[in-house]
Amino acid sequence: MTKIKRITPTDFRGQFMSEMSTDFAVLKTAIQIHDIAKTSSFIKVPTPLHRPEYNFIVHITKGSAKQQVDANLVSIKAHEILFVRQGNVTSLKEVSPDAAGHIILFEDQTLNQLLSKQELIKLFSANIVIHLQEESSTWLASLFELLNIEIYYPNPNLGICYSLLQADLQKIFSSSKELSKSISRSAEITFSFKELVYKNYLQHQSILFYASALAVSENYLHRCIKETIGESPKEWINKVSILQSQLLLQDMTKSISEIAFELNYGDPSYFGRLFKKITGVTPSEYRIAFMQDLSE
């Protein structure tokens, strides 16, 4: 079975950025940062849907951007931050010509060193856009700029880089009303459920598997997921599977039936109906639109 390609930071630069100057060297560090004002003109927008092998923060200080995260189209304006979790299917849809700010990429290992599990859940349980006061946003931008300077030194001090990123994350927590709320048991279960689905959706589509893995009843799992994201566990599993199928549909060497079978749909026509129900278009229509985007 073909694995869905996961995109590393180096892959992203190679696939989605064109004619990059030598100023934008590919970094080998666990943290990477890009200045939006300098790099946005090099990014081919919209980027194809991809599944990053890293977490990232988008911090906008001026202008705006739109990012697809799973099935949601998220708008980010000045003095706002979006956190995108490793494993999400995502695409950069729009960047305004005057956009400024930073994109910070970092691996799971880095994140686990800097944040507690409770803090991780707060950041990623709902892919929320975090609104900041202008003063806090300016403070963050200053530290991100220091991180940008340090990380592009010939021999960056990674201890300084980690400390700057940690200070930024803690500032976000202390400045955000959304992140000051306590975490409910439902939010914890939902976060763990999503993590499991991203890793196991191909092999396991039954609610019992996930309920057992989380040591809760199927009914309790259903209540938690419905309460936090407004969908049933089965609806979420189907959505993740269909989002992954969009990545496979970008490979024109495979027929739609082959892709349906790869994703363990025994009936390609059922796969087509489910795809249209979730995305609003058929797999064939999605392919046509994708090819048109590539040719523009």
C-alpha positions, -999 to 999 in steps of 0.1 A, spaced: 0 0 0 13 34 -9 20 57 21 7 93 19 37 115 16 45 136 46 61 170 39 93 180 57 104 216 60 130 210 32 103 194 10 81 225 16 108 248 4 115 226 -27 79 221 -37 61 253 -29 88 280 -32 101 291 -65 133 308 -74 145 313 -38 175 335 -34 206 321 -17 197 342 14 171 315 23 193 286 30 177 253 40 183 250 78 192 217 95 179 228 128 149 215 147 134 250 147 130 270 115 117 305 109 107 325 78 99 362 75 65 364 57 72 397 41 104 384 25 92 349 15 55 352 6 63 364 -29 83 332 -35 54 309 -24 31 295 -50 -3 301 -36 -25 282 -32 -2 254 -21 -14 219 -28 -29 201 3 0 185 22 6 167 55 35 184 72 60 165 93 63 194 117 42 218 137 41 254 128 30 288 140 17 316 117 20 350 134 6 379 113 16 415 123 2 432 92 -21 422 64 -39 388 63 -37 352 52 -60 322 48 -49 287 57 -69 255 53 -65 232 83 -82 199 77 -116 208 64 -116 243 79 -106 275 61 -91 298 87 -86 336 83 -56 352 101 -54 389 105 -29 414 121 -20 405 157 -33 370 154 -16 336 156 -26 302 142 -10 269 155 -11 240 131 -4 205 145 18 179 128 -4 155 109 -31 180 100 -38 182 63 -32 218 54 -28 243 25 -19 280 24 -47 295 4 -41 333 4 -15 359 15 -22 396 11 4 416 -7 12 436 25 14 406 48 41 407 74 50 384 104 67 351 108 61 314 102 79 292 127 84 255 121 94 230 148 94 193 153 73 174 179 104 167 200 110 204 203 74 211 213 74 183 240 105 198 255 90 233 258 53 226 267 34 204 291 7 181 278 -20 204 291 -5 233 272 -3 212 241 -39 204 243 -48 241 247 -29 250 216 -40 223 193 -73 208 204 -93 231 182 -68 248 159 -80 281 172 -68 315 160 -54 333 190 -61 370 192 -35 392 208 -33 428 220 -11 449 196 14 454 225 18 416 230 20 410 192 48 436 189 66 419 218 64 385 201 75 399 168 106 413 184 116 380 199 108 362 166 131 386 149 159 378 174 152 341 167 154 348 130 188 365 134 203 338 157 191 308 137 206 321 104 241 326 120 267 302 105 268 284 139 236 293 157 234 287 195 205 263 197 201 269 234 193 306 227 169 295 199 150 272 222 149 298 250 135 325 225 108 301 213 99 291 248 96 327 258 74 334 229 51 305 237 48 315 273 40 351 263 12 337 241 -2 318 270 0 347 294 -15 371 269 -44 350 255 -78 348 271 -86 317 250 -56 298 265 -63 309 301 -93 286 304 -90 253 321 -90 221 300 -121 199 303 -120 161 302 -138 163 269 -111 184 254 -84 160 266 -102 130 251 -108 149 218 -71 158 216 -60 122 222 -87 109 198 -76 131 170 -39 121 175 -49 84 173 -71 89 142 -42 106 123 -20 76 130 -45 48 126 -73 59 102 -61 35 75 -62 4 96 -89 12 121 -122 29 113 -143 14 141 -153 35 171 -146 6 194 -108 6 186 -105 43 196 -127 39 227 -106 10 238 -73 28 232 -85 57 253 -100 34 280 -135 49 277 -169 36 265 -181 42 230 -210 63 243 -187 85 264 -163 90 234 -192 100 213 -204 126 238 -169 141 242 -163 144 205 -197 158 198 -194 183 226 -160 197 215 -161 196 176 -198 192 169 -193 159 150 -195 123 159 -164 102 161 -174 83 129 -179 116 110 -144 128 121 -128 95 110 -145 97 76 -134 134 73 -98 125 80 -99 97 55 -114 118 28 -88 146 34 -61 121 30 -77 109 -2 -73 144 -16 -36 140 -12 -36 107 -31 -58 122 -58 -30 146 -66 -11 116 -80 -24 113 -115 -9 78 -120 -36 62 -98 -72 57 -108 -99 68 -84 -109 32 -78 -73 23 -69 -72 51 -43 -105 40 -29 -91 5 -24 -59 18 -9 -80 37 17 -99 4 25 -131 14 8 -144 -18 -7 -169 0 -29 -154 29 -50 -189 43 -56 -195 46 -19 -161 63 -16 -172 88 -43 -205 95 -25 -187 101 8 -161 123 -9 -188 145 -24 -207 147 9 -177 159 28 -160 181 1 -189 192 -21 -174 179 -53 -167 144 -67 -132 129 -68 -131 136 -106 -141 172 -101 -115 176 -74 -88 163 -98 -99 187 -126 -97 217 -102 -63 206 -89 -49 203 -124 -63 238 -133 -46 252 -102 -13 237 -113 -16 251 -148 -22 287 -137 
